[in-house]
Amino acid sequence: MNLTKYRYLYFAISLAVIIPGILALIIWGLPLGIDFTGGSLLEVKFASGTPPTIAQVQSVYNELSTADVKISNPVVQPLGSDSLSIRSEAMDDATKAKVVAALLEKYGGGKDVTIQNFTQVTPSVGQEVTRGAAIAVGLASLAILIYIWFAFRKVKNSYRFGVAAIIATIHDALVVLGMGAIIGHFLHWQIDSLFLTALLTVIGFSVHDDIVVFDRIRENSNIYRRVDFERVVNHSLVQTLDRSINTQLTVMITLLALALFGGETIRHFVVILLIGVFSGTFSSIFNASPILVVWENREWRTWFRRKQPENAI
């Protein structure tokens, strides 16, 4: 099985996914939630014990939304069996009273609707979270580069492994961000702090799988010293292919079950994580290691024509 032979096809597939996502980011941007833009957090408890559905709460907010006070498309999360957490654009006390009154009238069941918490979230909190995440990703990328360079220091051009891992990580981050923009535009999902958690988790999964493949390349490079590097990389990919697919497939099956049956509360998070894990599996197998082959052969000097290997394992 010659996996590295079709490396430019894999690169083309990645571009076919990334480019629409980048265009979506430019045209529509990310639909940021109140965690990043600021807004209101309302937590209410229904004495009847049966809170309204997410769609019903959203209909109340949409009806009360005006040109001056825009509170449409709130993010609703259950809190236990009788309470709801509702995030929306900023609203004043008068609008809050109208919302609670409407919920009491339509879905209160003739009993009280108690306000457990009402908080205004400022945009500065979201900016601080975003800045902290960007710093964390930057420091993690630097740490990955240094660690892989040190771990592979006995391999020729060891720094290339770290650079390839970072490129694959950027690939996965762009896929997640692009799909977030596309899904957010068409399904009206908002980007909250859980999206950031999913993004960081995807980066961790991607780097972990890259290192497993790279470690096998390092081992085979010491065993097959006279074999062409492309053949060594392909042999290493074939050896780790079952492990990579089985490991990631187990994770994706679990995430798919959560997406289908886990409820609306975590569905956005799980779907984004599922997309990212799939992207990480693809990039670890079909992007990161082939980048090493392109770099070793310096194929950009011959317009990306593959150098034909002379030796075989």
Sine and cosine of phi, psi and omega as CSV:
sin_phi,cos_phi,sin_psi,cos_psi,sin_omega,cos_omega
0.00,0.00,0.87,-0.50,-0.03,-1.00
-0.96,-0.27,1.00,-0.08,-0.04,-1.00
-0.99,0.17,-0.58,0.82,-0.07,-1.00
-0.96,0.28,-0.29,0.96,-0.04,-1.00
-0.86,0.52,-0.59,0.81,-0.10,-1.00
-0.97,-0.23,0.54,0.84,-0.09,-1.00
-0.88,0.48,-0.56,0.83,-0.01,-1.00
-0.96,0.29,-0.43,0.90,0.14,-0.99
-0.92,0.40,-0.67,0.75,0.04,-1.00
-0.90,0.45,-0.67,0.74,0.03,-1.00
-0.88,0.47,-0.63,0.77,-0.01,-1.00
-0.91,0.41,-0.63,0.78,0.04,-1.00
-0.89,0.45,-0.68,0.74,0.03,-1.00
-0.88,0.48,-0.70,0.72,0.03,-1.00
-0.90,0.44,-0.60,0.80,0.00,-1.00
-0.90,0.44,-0.43,0.90,0.05,-1.00
-1.00,0.01,-0.65,0.76,-0.10,-0.99
-0.96,0.29,-0.68,0.73,-0.09,-1.00
-0.87,0.50,-0.74,0.67,0.07,-1.00
-0.86,0.51,-0.58,0.81,0.03,-1.00
-0.91,0.41,-0.65,0.76,0.04,-1.00
-0.90,0.43,-0.66,0.75,0.05,-1.00
-0.89,0.46,-0.64,0.77,0.04,-1.00
-0.90,0.43,-0.63,0.78,0.04,-1.00
-0.90,0.44,-0.63,0.78,-0.01,-1.00
-0.95,0.32,-0.69,0.72,-0.10,-0.99
-0.98,0.18,-0.77,0.64,-0.10,-0.99
-0.98,-0.21,-0.48,0.87,-0.07,-1.00
0.96,0.29,0.04,-1.00,0.05,-1.00
-1.00,0.08,0.76,-0.65,0.03,-1.00
-0.97,0.23,0.99,0.12,-0.10,-0.99
-0.93,0.36,0.67,-0.75,0.07,-1.00
-1.00,0.07,-0.12,-0.99,-0.10,-1.00
-0.95,0.31,-0.26,0.97,0.09,-1.00
-0.87,0.49,-0.44,0.90,-0.05,-1.00
-0.92,-0.39,-0.52,0.86,-0.08,-1.00
-0.98,-0.19,-0.23,0.97,-0.08,-1.00
1.00,-0.03,0.38,-0.93,0.00,-1.00
0.29,-0.96,-0.42,-0.91,-0.07,-1.00
-0.85,-0.52,0.61,-0.79,0.09,-1.00
-0.88,-0.47,0.88,-0.47,-0.02,-1.00
-0.87,-0.49,0.84,-0.55,0.06,-1.00
-0.91,-0.42,0.84,-0.54,-0.08,-1.00
-0.79,-0.61,0.52,-0.85,0.03,-1.00
-0.88,-0.48,0.72,-0.70,-0.04,-1.00
-0.98,-0.22,0.88,-0.48,-0.03,-1.00
-0.90,0.43,-0.42,0.91,0.01,-1.00
-0.93,0.36,-0.29,0.96,0.02,-1.00
1.00,0.09,-0.08,1.00,-0.01,-1.00
-0.80,-0.60,1.00,-0.07,-0.01,-1.00
-0.95,0.31,0.37,-0.93,0.05,-1.00
-0.92,0.38,0.27,-0.96,0.03,-1.00
-0.97,0.26,0.20,-0.98,0.02,-1.00
-0.87,0.50,-0.68,0.73,-0.01,-1.00
-0.90,0.44,-0.60,0.80,0.00,-1.00
-0.93,0.37,-0.66,0.75,0.05,-1.00
-0.90,0.44,-0.68,0.74,0.01,-1.00
-0.88,0.47,-0.59,0.81,0.03,-1.00
-0.91,0.42,-0.60,0.80,0.04,-1.00
-0.90,0.43,-0.72,0.69,0.00,-1.00
-0.90,0.43,-0.65,0.76,-0.02,-1.00
-0.91,0.41,-0.59,0.81,0.02,-1.00
-0.93,0.37,-0.58,0.82,-0.04,-1.00
-1.00,0.04,-0.15,0.99,0.00,-1.00
-0.95,0.31,0.72,-0.70,0.01,-1.00
-0.79,-0.61,0.03,-1.00,0.03,-1.00
-0.91,0.41,-0.53,0.85,-0.01,-1.00
-1.00,0.09,-0.60,0.80,-0.01,-1.00
-0.85,-0.53,0.99,-0.13,-0.04,-1.00
-1.00,-0.08,0.95,-0.32,-0.01,-1.00
-0.79,-0.61,0.41,0.91,-0.04,-1.00
-0.96,0.29,0.33,-0.95,0.04,-1.00
0.80,0.60,0.85,0.53,0.04,-1.00
-0.96,0.29,0.34,-0.94,0.10,-1.00
-0.99,-0.15,0.89,-0.46,-0.11,-0.99
-0.93,-0.38,0.74,-0.67,0.03,-1.00
-0.72,-0.69,0.74,-0.68,0.05,-1.00
-0.93,0.38,0.59,-0.81,0.11,-0.99
-0.83,-0.56,1.00,-0.02,-0.09,-1.00
0.98,0.22,-0.37,-0.93,-0.08,-1.00
-1.00,-0.07,-0.20,0.98,-0.09,-1.00
-0.74,-0.68,0.17,0.99,-0.06,-1.00
-0.75,-0.67,0.38,-0.92,0.01,-1.00
-0.72,-0.69,0.57,-0.82,0.16,-0.99
-0.95,-0.32,0.83,-0.56,-0.10,-0.99
-0.83,-0.56,0.87,-0.49,0.04,-1.00
-0.96,-0.30,0.74,-0.68,-0.02,-1.00
-0.51,-0.86,0.00,-1.00,0.14,-0.99
-0.89,0.47,0.28,-0.96,-0.07,-1.00
-0.88,0.48,0.68,-0.74,0.07,-1.00
-0.64,-0.77,0.47,-0.88,-0.03,-1.00
-1.00,0.05,-0.01,-1.00,-0.05,-1.00
-0.90,0.43,-0.57,0.82,-0.01,-1.00
-0.91,0.42,-0.69,0.72,0.01,-1.00
-0.92,0.39,-0.62,0.78,0.05,-1.00
-0.87,0.50,-0.67,0.75,0.01,-1.00
-0.89,0.45,-0.63,0.77,0.03,-1.00
-0.91,0.42,-0.63,0.77,0.01,-1.00
-0.89,0.45,-0.74,0.67,-0.02,-1.00
-0.90,0.44,-0.65,0.76,0.01,-1.00
-0.89,0.45,-0.66,0.75,0.01,-1.00
-0.92,0.40,-0.65,0.76,0.04,-1.00
-0.91,0.42,-0.63,0.78,0.02,-1.00
-0.91,0.41,-0.68,0.73,-0.04,-1.00
-0.92,0.39,-0.69,0.72,-0.11,-0.99
-1.00,0.04,-0.60,0.80,-0.16,-0.99
-0.75,-0.66,0.20,0.98,-0.03,-1.00
-0.98,0.19,-0.28,0.96,0.00,-1.00
0.91,0.42,0.47,0.88,0.01,-1.00
0.98,0.22,0.12,0.99,0.00,-1.00
-0.87,-0.49,0.01,-1.00,-0.09,-1.00
-0.96,0.28,0.47,-0.88,0.20,-0.98
-0.88,-0.47,0.93,-0.36,-0.13,-0.99
-0.99,-0.14,0.73,-0.68,0.08,-1.00
-0.99,0.13,0.91,-0.41,0.02,-1.00
-1.00,0.01,-0.47,0.88,-0.01,-1.00
-0.31,-0.95,0.67,-0.75,0.12,-0.99
-0.65,-0.76,0.91,-0.42,-0.11,-0.99
-0.76,-0.65,0.65,-0.76,0.12,-0.99
-0.99,-0.12,0.83,-0.56,0.01,-1.00
-0.99,-0.15,0.82,-0.57,-0.02,-1.00
-1.00,0.02,0.48,-0.88,0.02,-1.00
-0.87,0.48,-0.41,0.91,-0.04,-1.00
-0.89,0.46,-0.53,0.85,0.04,-1.00
-0.90,0.44,-0.71,0.70,0.02,-1.00
-0.90,0.44,-0.64,0.77,0.03,-1.00
-0.90,0.44,-0.62,0.79,0.01,-1.00
-0.92,0.39,-0.66,0.75,0.03,-1.00
-0.90,0.44,-0.70,0.72,0.00,-1.00
-0.89,0.45,-0.70,0.71,0.01,-1.00
-0.89,0.45,-0.68,0.73,0.03,-1.00
-0.89,0.45,-0.63,0.77,0.02,-1.00
-0.92,0.40,-0.66,0.76,0.01,-1.00
-0.89,0.45,-0.67,0.74,0.04,-1.00
-0.90,0.44,-0.66,0.75,0.00,-1.00
-0.89,0.46,-0.69,0.72,0.01,-1.00
-0.91,0.42,-0.66,0.75,0.01,-1.00
-0.90,0.44,-0.72,0.70,0.02,-1.00
-0.92,0.40,-0.61,0.79,0.03,-1.00
-0.90,0.43,-0.65,0.76,0.02,-1.00
-0.89,0.45,-0.68,0.74,0.04,-1.00
-0.90,0.44,-0.67,0.75,0.02,-1.00
-0.90,0.44,-0.64,0.77,0.03,-1.00
-0.89,0.46,-0.70,0.72,-0.01,-1.00
-0.88,0.48,-0.71,0.70,-0.02,-1.00
-0.92,0.38,-0.68,0.73,-0.03,-1.00
-0.89,0.46,-0.74,0.67,-0.04,-1.00
-0.92,0.40,-0.63,0.78,0.05,-1.00
-0.87,0.50,-0.67,0.74,-0.01,-1.00
-0.94,0.33,-0.69,0.72,-0.04,-1.00
-0.91,0.40,-0.50,0.86,-0.04,-1.00
-0.96,-0.30,0.42,0.91,-0.13,-0.99
-0.90,0.43,-0.39,0.92,-0.01,-1.00
-1.00,0.09,-0.08,1.00,0.04,-1.00
-0.99,-0.10,0.62,-0.78,0.02,-1.00
-0.86,0.51,0.70,-0.71,0.00,-1.00
0.82,0.58,0.77,0.64,-0.09,-1.00
-0.88,0.47,-0.47,0.88,-0.03,-1.00
-0.89,0.45,-0.38,0.92,-0.02,-1.00
-0.90,0.44,-0.54,0.84,0.01,-1.00
-0.90,0.44,-0.67,0.75,0.03,-1.00
-0.91,0.41,-0.67,0.74,0.01,-1.00
-0.90,0.44,-0.67,0.74,0.01,-1.00
-0.88,0.47,-0.64,0.77,0.03,-1.00
-0.90,0.43,-0.64,0.77,0.02,-1.00
-0.92,0.40,-0.65,0.76,0.03,-1.00
-0.88,0.47,-0.68,0.73,0.03,-1.00
-0.90,0.43,-0.59,0.81,0.04,-1.00
-0.91,0.41,-0.68,0.74,0.05,-1.00
-0.88,0.47,-0.64,0.77,0.06,-1.00
-0.83,0.56,-0.75,0.66,-0.04,-1.00
-0.92,0.39,-0.62,0.78,0.02,-1.00
-0.90,0.44,-0.66,0.75,0.02,-1.00
-0.91,0.41,-0.61,0.79,0.04,-1.00
-0.89,0.45,-0.72,0.70,-0.02,-1.00
-0.91,0.42,-0.71,0.70,-0.01,-1.00
-0.91,0.41,-0.68,0.73,0.01,-1.00
-0.90,0.44,-0.71,0.70,0.03,-1.00
-0.92,0.39,-0.53,0.85,0.08,-1.00
-0.89,0.46,-0.64,0.77,0.03,-1.00
-0.93,0.37,-0.67,0.74,-0.02,-1.00
-0.93,0.38,-0.76,0.65,0.00,-1.00
-0.90,0.43,-0.65,0.76,0.02,-1.00
-0.88,0.47,-0.59,0.81,-0.01,-1.00
-0.94,0.34,-0.69,0.73,-0.11,-0.99
-1.00,0.02,-0.53,0.85,-0.02,-1.00
-0.96,-0.27,-0.04,1.00,0.05,-1.00
0.89,0.46,0.57,0.82,0.12,-0.99
-0.99,0.12,0.63,-0.78,0.00,-1.00
-0.98,-0.20,0.47,-0.89,0.02,-1.00
-1.00,0.01,0.88,-0.47,0.01,-1.00
-0.85,-0.53,-0.19,-0.98,-0.04,-1.00
-0.91,0.42,-0.46,0.89,0.04,-1.00
-0.92,0.39,-0.52,0.86,0.07,-1.00
-0.89,0.46,-0.66,0.75,0.04,-1.00
-0.90,0.45,-0.64,0.77,0.06,-1.00
-0.88,0.47,-0.69,0.73,0.02,-1.00
-0.89,0.46,-0.66,0.75,-0.01,-1.00
-0.88,0.47,-0.72,0.69,0.01,-1.00
-0.92,0.40,-0.58,0.81,0.04,-1.00
-0.91,0.42,-0.66,0.75,0.02,-1.00
-0.88,0.47,-0.67,0.74,0.02,-1.00
-0.87,0.50,-0.68,0.74,0.03,-1.00
-0.89,0.45,-0.70,0.72,0.03,-1.00
-0.88,0.48,-0.70,0.72,-0.06,-1.00
-0.89,0.46,-0.74,0.68,-0.02,-1.00
-0.90,0.43,-0.63,0.77,0.01,-1.00
-0.85,0.52,-0.72,0.69,-0.02,-1.00
-0.94,0.35,-0.59,0.81,0.06,-1.00
-0.86,0.52,-0.71,0.70,-0.06,-1.00
-0.90,0.43,-0.59,0.81,0.02,-1.00
-0.88,0.48,-0.72,0.69,0.00,-1.00
-0.92,0.38,-0.69,0.72,-0.01,-1.00
-0.89,0.46,-0.60,0.80,-0.01,-1.00
-0.90,0.43,-0.61,0.80,0.06,-1.00
-0.93,0.37,-0.58,0.81,0.07,-1.00
-0.89,0.46,-0.65,0.76,0.02,-1.00
-0.88,0.47,-0.70,0.71,0.00,-1.00
-0.89,0.45,-0.71,0.70,-0.03,-1.00
-0.94,0.34,-0.47,0.88,0.05,-1.00
-0.91,0.42,-0.53,0.85,0.04,-1.00
-0.98,0.21,-0.50,0.87,-0.02,-1.00
-0.99,0.16,-0.72,0.70,-0.06,-1.00
-0.96,-0.29,0.94,0.33,-0.11,-0.99
-0.93,0.37,-0.48,0.88,-0.06,-1.00
-0.99,-0.15,0.08,1.00,-0.02,-1.00
-1.00,-0.02,0.59,-0.81,0.02,-1.00
-0.82,0.57,0.63,-0.77,-0.09,-1.00
-0.86,0.50,-0.61,0.79,-0.01,-1.00
-0.88,0.47,-0.64,0.77,0.03,-1.00
-0.91,0.41,-0.63,0.77,0.03,-1.00
-0.89,0.46,-0.71,0.70,0.00,-1.00
-0.89,0.46,-0.71,0.71,-0.01,-1.00
-0.89,0.46,-0.69,0.72,0.02,-1.00
-0.88,0.48,-0.64,0.77,0.01,-1.00
-0.92,0.39,-0.64,0.76,0.03,-1.00
-0.89,0.45,-0.68,0.73,0.01,-1.00
-0.89,0.45,-0.64,0.77,0.00,-1.00
-0.91,0.42,-0.58,0.82,-0.06,-1.00
-0.99,-0.15,-0.01,1.00,-0.10,-1.00
-0.88,0.47,-0.75,0.67,-0.01,-1.00
-0.87,0.49,-0.70,0.71,-0.02,-1.00
-0.88,0.47,-0.71,0.71,-0.04,-1.00
-0.90,0.44,-0.74,0.67,-0.04,-1.00
-0.92,0.40,-0.71,0.70,-0.03,-1.00
-0.90,0.44,-0.67,0.75,0.00,-1.00
-0.90,0.44,-0.76,0.65,-0.05,-1.00
-0.95,0.32,-0.54,0.84,0.02,-1.00
-0.91,0.41,-0.60,0.80,0.06,-1.00
-0.88,0.47,-0.68,0.73,0.03,-1.00
-0.90,0.43,-0.69,0.73,-0.06,-1.00
-0.93,0.37,-0.58,0.82,0.06,-1.00
-0.90,0.44,-0.67,0.75,0.04,-1.00
-0.89,0.45,-0.70,0.71,0.01,-1.00
-0.91,0.41,-0.61,0.79,0.03,-1.00
-0.89,0.45,-0.66,0.75,0.05,-1.00
-0.89,0.45,-0.65,0.76,0.05,-1.00
-0.91,0.42,-0.62,0.78,0.00,-1.00
-0.91,0.42,-0.58,0.81,-0.05,-1.00
-0.99,0.13,-0.60,0.80,-0.15,-0.99
-0.84,-0.54,0.02,1.00,-0.08,-1.00
-0.99,0.13,-0.13,0.99,0.02,-1.00
1.00,-0.10,0.24,-0.97,-0.08,-1.00
-0.94,0.35,-0.44,0.90,-0.11,-0.99
-0.87,0.50,-0.68,0.73,-0.07,-1.00
-0.94,-0.33,0.08,1.00,-0.11,-0.99
-0.89,0.46,-0.68,0.73,0.00,-1.00
-0.86,0.51,-0.74,0.67,-0.02,-1.00
-0.87,0.49,-0.71,0.70,-0.07,-1.00
-0.93,0.38,-0.66,0.75,0.00,-1.00
-0.89,0.45,-0.71,0.71,0.04,-1.00
-0.89,0.45,-0.66,0.76,0.02,-1.00
-0.91,0.42,-0.61,0.79,0.03,-1.00
-0.90,0.44,-0.70,0.72,0.04,-1.00
-0.88,0.47,-0.69,0.72,-0.03,-1.00
-0.92,0.40,-0.65,0.76,0.01,-1.00
-0.91,0.41,-0.65,0.76,0.05,-1.00
-0.89,0.46,-0.69,0.73,0.03,-1.00
-0.89,0.45,-0.66,0.76,0.01,-1.00
-0.90,0.44,-0.61,0.79,0.05,-1.00
-0.90,0.44,-0.70,0.72,0.00,-1.00
-0.90,0.44,-0.73,0.68,-0.07,-1.00
-0.93,0.37,-0.57,0.82,-0.01,-1.00
-0.91,0.41,-0.60,0.80,-0.05,-1.00
-1.00,0.04,-0.71,0.71,-0.23,-0.97
-0.95,-0.30,-0.07,1.00,0.00,-1.00
-0.87,-0.50,-0.81,0.59,-0.15,-0.99
-0.87,0.48,-0.80,0.61,-0.02,-1.00
-0.94,0.35,-0.68,0.73,0.09,-1.00
-0.85,0.52,-0.49,0.87,0.08,-1.00
-0.88,0.48,-0.62,0.79,0.05,-1.00
-0.88,0.47,-0.62,0.78,0.01,-1.00
-0.92,0.40,-0.71,0.70,0.03,-1.00
-0.86,0.50,-0.67,0.74,-0.02,-1.00
-0.93,0.37,-0.69,0.73,-0.01,-1.00
-0.90,0.44,-0.65,0.76,-0.02,-1.00
-0.99,0.11,-0.15,0.99,-0.07,-1.00
0.76,0.65,0.79,0.61,-0.15,-0.99
-0.94,0.33,-0.29,0.96,0.04,-1.00
-0.91,0.41,-0.31,0.95,0.02,-1.00
-0.98,0.21,-0.32,0.95,-0.01,-1.00
-0.86,-0.51,0.55,0.83,0.03,-1.00
0.82,0.57,0.65,0.76,0.10,-0.99
0.89,0.45,0.47,0.88,0.15,-0.99
-0.99,0.13,0.71,-0.70,-0.06,-1.00
-0.94,0.35,0.64,-0.77,0.16,-0.99
-0.99,0.14,0.79,-0.61,-0.03,-1.00
-0.97,0.25,0.85,-0.52,0.00,-1.00
-0.93,0.37,0.57,-0.82,-0.03,-1.00
-0.99,-0.10,-0.50,0.86,-0.05,-1.00
-0.94,-0.35,0.35,-0.94,0.02,-1.00
-0.69,-0.72,0.40,-0.92,0.00,-1.00
-1.00,0.10,0.00,0.00,0.00,0.00
